[in-house]
Amino acid sequence: MEDRLIEIYYEVAAEGTTLQEFFDKAWAGAYGHWDRTVILQCLDRIERIVLSNIMTMQESRPRSMGHDEDALAEAEQEFNQVRTKLLNA
């Protein structure tokens, strides 16, 4: 189940849907019925993938780019906001 939700995320993200928009719509049933556990597991997996990609990009570039640490912190903050919203829904 979770795999299908992640596939849907990649499809709509390619069209410009943000992380928050996607999870708001998933919670509202726009992509089918998903219980909170599956949605949170999906969020966790996407977070691991995104943060890993950011860290890989950071490792492959010179540290002279001052935004490296900011990108990771911003991504973590965005995922935490989505998670908090889902947990409080």
C-alpha positions as CSV (number, residue, x, y, z in Angstrom):
1,M,0.0,0.0,0.0
2,E,2.7,2.4,1.0
3,D,4.6,1.8,-2.2
4,R,1.5,2.8,-4.3
5,L,1.1,6.0,-2.3
6,I,4.8,6.8,-2.9
7,E,4.4,6.2,-6.6
8,I,1.4,8.7,-6.6
9,Y,3.6,11.2,-4.7
10,Y,6.3,11.1,-7.4
11,E,3.7,11.4,-10.1
12,V,2.1,14.5,-8.6
13,A,5.3,16.0,-7.4
14,A,6.6,16.0,-11.0
15,E,3.6,18.1,-11.8
16,G,4.5,20.6,-9.1
17,T,2.4,19.5,-6.1
18,T,4.2,20.3,-2.9
19,L,4.8,17.9,-0.1
20,Q,2.2,19.6,2.1
21,E,-0.4,19.7,-0.7
22,F,0.2,16.0,-1.4
23,F,-0.3,14.9,2.2
24,D,-3.3,17.2,2.7
25,K,-4.9,15.6,-0.4
26,A,-3.9,12.1,0.6
27,W,-5.4,12.6,4.1
28,A,-8.6,14.0,2.5
29,G,-8.9,10.9,0.3
30,A,-8.0,12.4,-3.1
31,Y,-5.9,9.4,-4.0
32,G,-8.0,6.8,-2.3
33,H,-8.5,5.8,1.3
34,W,-5.3,5.6,3.3
35,D,-5.1,5.2,7.0
36,R,-2.9,7.5,9.1
37,T,-0.3,4.8,9.7
38,V,0.2,4.2,6.0
39,I,0.4,7.9,5.3
40,L,2.9,8.5,8.0
41,Q,5.0,5.5,6.8
42,C,5.0,7.0,3.4
43,L,6.1,10.4,4.7
44,D,8.9,8.7,6.6
45,R,10.2,6.9,3.5
46,I,10.0,10.0,1.4
47,E,11.8,11.9,4.1
48,R,14.6,9.3,4.2
49,I,15.0,9.5,0.4
50,V,15.0,13.2,0.2
51,L,17.4,13.8,3.1
52,S,19.7,11.1,1.7
53,N,19.7,12.8,-1.7
54,I,20.5,16.2,-0.1
55,M,23.4,14.7,1.9
56,T,24.7,13.0,-1.2
57,M,24.6,16.3,-3.2
58,Q,26.3,18.0,-0.3
59,E,29.1,15.5,-0.2
60,S,29.7,15.8,-4.0
61,R,30.0,19.6,-3.9
62,P,32.6,21.9,-2.4
63,R,31.6,23.3,1.0
64,S,31.9,26.8,-0.4
65,M,28.2,26.7,-1.2
66,G,26.8,28.3,2.0
67,H,23.3,26.9,1.5
68,D,24.2,23.2,2.1
69,E,23.3,23.1,5.7
70,D,20.2,25.3,5.2
71,A,18.8,23.0,2.6
72,L,19.0,20.0,4.9
73,A,17.5,22.0,7.8
74,E,14.7,23.4,5.7
75,A,13.8,19.9,4.4
76,E,13.7,18.5,7.9
77,Q,11.5,21.4,9.0
78,E,9.1,20.9,6.1
79,F,8.8,17.1,6.9
80,N,8.3,17.8,10.6
81,Q,5.5,20.4,9.8
82,V,3.7,17.8,7.6
83,R,4.1,15.1,10.2
84,T,2.8,17.4,13.0
85,K,-0.2,18.3,10.9
86,L,-1.0,14.7,10.2
87,L,-0.6,13.7,13.8
88,N,-2.9,16.4,14.9
89,A,-5.6,15.8,12.2
